[in-house]
């Protein structure tokens, strides 16, 4: 079991490294973790949670945090309305709404319960919108991602027997067909300025 547990921690660290690097996540930005330790063991979600697995996943997350310096929030199970475990200082800085509960394995989930007890000053918040997420065991983290979510395909598709999904987010694209989403190339800008034809000049918004 020890060897297998260490393997889980290594897998989580590797996948978070992929998520951070693919998404361009910056130091201080936030990842939501949704975890079913039951699914990792090959059981139906919510039926056989264990803090032994939770501990190894937490170790993997902490190793990745040491490398990339991101913030993490942990999603509770449906019994606590998928509220999130976070450090109070982060919740207050973000203006998140605190709710009154303490996660335990049978109401909150083994992962959230374990994470809560590792924090300096933990609290539970109702709802967040963060930059990226990892879902181990199909716990449905989408409600806590910023729009627009972009799915990422991890190189490791299973942790234990739980399916793994990851997502990054990007800002909404606004403005329609005439909008620009990147600063124009300097040379292209000069050609537009010098062109005598109105046909090549961009239309202007009202």
C-alpha positions, -999 to 999 in steps of 0.1 A, spaced: 0 0 0 28 24 8 44 20 -26 10 24 -43 2 55 -22 35 71 -31 27 65 -67 -6 83 -63 13 114 -49 37 113 -78 9 111 -103 -9 141 -88 22 162 -87 29 154 -124 -6 162 -135 -7 195 -117 26 204 -133 10 197 -167 -20 218 -157 0 248 -145 23 248 -175 -4 242 -201 -27 268 -187 0 294 -180 -12 296 -144 7 323 -125 19 323 -89 -9 331 -66 -37 320 -90 -61 293 -79 -69 257 -86 -99 238 -74 -95 202 -65 -124 178 -66 -115 143 -53 -134 110 -47 -111 88 -27 -138 60 -31 -134 62 -69 -96 60 -66 -101 27 -48 -125 14 -75 -157 20 -55 -187 42 -63 -183 78 -53 -194 84 -17 -193 48 -6 -158 40 8 -138 72 14 -104 70 31 -80 95 44 -51 72 35 -57 81 -2 -66 117 7 -32 121 24 -13 110 -6 -32 132 -29 -26 161 -5 11 153 -6 12 155 -44 -7 188 -44 17 203 -18 47 192 -38 33 209 -69 25 241 -48 61 243 -36 72 243 -72 46 266 -88 32 287 -58 -5 284 -67 -34 286 -43 -57 256 -38 -93 251 -27 -108 218 -20 -144 209 -31 -166 191 -5 -192 165 -15 -228 171 -24 -239 168 13 -223 202 19 -235 216 -14 -200 213 -29 -188 241 -6 -150 246 -6 -122 243 20 -98 272 20 -75 291 42 -94 320 58 -68 346 46 -75 336 10 -113 337 15 -111 371 30 -88 385 3 -112 372 -24 -144 383 -6 -158 348 -6 -189 340 15 -182 318 45 -206 291 55 -209 274 89 -198 237 87 -168 216 93 -162 189 68 -160 153 80 -157 121 59 -194 114 60 -205 150 53 -180 168 31 -158 139 21 -125 123 31 -105 146 9 -120 179 21 -120 166 57 -83 158 55 -74 191 37 -93 211 63 -73 196 91 -39 205 75 -46 242 72 -35 269 96 -68 287 98 -94 269 76 -129 279 67 -156 267 44 -169 290 16 -200 286 -5 -189 294 -39 -157 304 -59 -147 311 -94 -110 300 -99 -86 298 -128 -82 260 -132 -92 227 -118 -85 190 -114 -112 165 -109 -103 130 -97 -133 107 -98 -157 129 -117 -169 150 -87 -181 178 -110 -160 209 -103 -173 230 -132 -195 252 -110 -164 266 -94 -144 275 -126 -143 309 -141 -159 313 -176 -148 302 -201 -137 266 -191 -114 248 -215 -109 211 -210 -74 197 -209 -65 161 -216 -40 148 -190 -13 123 -200 -24 101 -171 -61 93 -174 -65 73 -142 -54 78 -107 -60 45 -90 -92 36 -107 -106 71 -108 -109 90 -141 -91 123 -141 -103 155 -158 -86 189 -159 -96 223 -171 -81 258 -175 -101 289 -181 -98 319 -204 -116 353 -205 -147 356 -226 -141 368 -262 -163 399 -268 -170 422 -297 -180 399 -326 -163 395 -360 -147 430 -360 -130 426 -326 -93 422 -322 -80 399 -295 -42 406 -298 -22 437 -303 -17 441 -341 17 435 -356 36 469 -360 42 464 -397 6 455 -404 -5 487 -385 18 508 -407 4 493 -439 -32 501 -428 -22 537 -420 -6 542 -454 -32 525 -476 -53 549 -497 -82 524 -499 -110 526 -474 -117 490 -482 -87 477 -463 -92 501 -433 -111 485 -404 -146 496 -397 -150 517 -366 -175 510 -338 -201 538 -331 
